[in-house]
Amino acid sequence: MKRLVVAITVLVLTLLVACSSPVEQPSQEEQRALKALEAHKMPRIRWGDSPTDEEIITTIIGLESKTTDWFTVDKNRWYIDWRCLIDPEYKDAVAVFNIYIYPKGETEEYVDEIENRMNRTVTSGSSGSPRIYASAGEYYIRVEAIGLEAYEIVVWAR
């Protein structure tokens, strides 16, 4: 009987380990971006009423322009916190950081946008935390990043 209990326990533990999802590690690009933001003492994004871990829908970290996978927003009140760092070696007059929010499947009409152009007098970067005026649903984000060293976007809902 004791062997049966041990065998069942081992089987259950094996199944639990096999079925658990692996912890997703940040990519090398994401690690470099976060390291740059922290090295330049760009503060973590948290304005006023900060989201809890449960309220965060997705986090996007990068160095250059990209289009994200789609994500689901299950509330009508949601926000995008963002921060970006200008590349000190960027020589043009204006760095660009734009965020376009699209419904899943749409490629032309975005539901909201955040446009940010920074001139060379901005030495570190910029950040913000606007409310997104779109209903619950499935969305993706297109990030336009020119002249940036790094950026972070946090999508959350309450």
N, C-alpha and C positions, 0 to 999 in steps of 0.2 A: 504494500500500500504506500509506504514511504517513497519507493522508487517511482511509483505512478504520479504522486504529487510533485516530485522533483521534475519528472519528465514533462508534465503539463505546464509547470511554472517556466521551464526553459523554453518550451514551445511558445507560450504566450509572450514571453519577453522577446524572443526572436521575431515573432510577427509584429510586435510593437515597433521594434527597431527598423524592420524592413519597410513598414508602412509609413513611418514618419518622414516628412519631407525634409530635405537637407536645408540648412540655413544658407540663404543666398548671400554670397560675399560681394562687396562692391567690386566693379571692374577696375582695371588699372587706370583707365581714364577718370573714373569717379574718385578713386583714391588720390590721384594727382590734383583734381579740382578741389576736393575738400582740404587737402594739405595747403594749397595756395590760398584759399579763403581764410583758413586759420592762421597761416603765416603772416598775412597782412592784417590780421586782427579785425576782419570783417565780422561783425557780431552775428550770432545765430539769429535767424528770423523769428521773432516773437513779439508781436505788437499787442499791447493791451491784453485782451482775453485770449491767451494762448491755447492751442488745441491740445487735447490729450492724445496719447498714442493711439487710442481707439478711434479718434476722429480723423486721423491722417489717412487719406485714401492712397496717395502715391507720392513718392519723392523722385525728382528728376535732377541729376547732377551731370554736368558736362563741361566741355571745353569749346565746343563748336556747335554749329546749327545741327538740328536733328528733328525727327518726327517720332513721337512716342508710340508705344502700344496703347490701345484703348483701355479705359478704366470706367468703372461704374460709380456714379454719384447717386446715393439713395435719399438725398435730402434736397429741398429746394433752396436752402441757404448754405452756400459754399464759397470758399475763399482760395486765393492763390497767394501764398507768401513767397517772395523771391528776393534773391540777393545776387549781385554780380560784381566782378572785379575786372577793371580794365587792364589789358596787357601793357606793361610798361614799355615794351618794345614796339608797340603799334604806332606807326608814324602818321597815319591819316588824321584829319581834323576831328572826326566824329566816330565814336564807337557806337555800335547798335546792339540793343538787346530787346527783341520783340517776342511776345508770346501770343499765339493765336489759338483759340479753343474752338474745336470743330466737333459737331455731333458725329458719332460713328457712321462711317460710310460716306460722309460729305467731304468734298475736296475744294469746293468753291466758296461756299457761304459759311463763314465762321460766326459763332454766337457771341463772342466777346474777344477783346484784344487788350493787350498791355503793350504800349509802345514806349520805349525809353532810348533816347539818343543822348550820349554824354560827350561833351567836348573835352579837349585836352586839359582844361583847367580842373577837371574833376580828377583828383590824383589817385583816389582809391577805388571807388565804385559807387554802387547805388543799391537801394533796396526798397521794398514796398509790400503792401498787404491789402489789395483791394478785394471787395466782395464781387463775386461773379453773378451776374443777373441772368441766369439760365436755370431751367427746371431740372429736376432729377432726371438722370438718363445715362447713356453711354457716350463718352467723349474721348478725344485724343488731343494732344497738343503738338503744334509745330513751333519750334524754337528757332528764331533767327538770331545768330550771335556773330558779330563781326567786331574784331579788335578786342576780344575779351580773353582774359587768362582763365577764368572759371565762372561758373554760375551754379545756383541751387534753386530749385522750385519745389515748394511743398503744397500739394492740393489737399484741402481738408474741408469737412462739412460738419455742421452742428444742427 
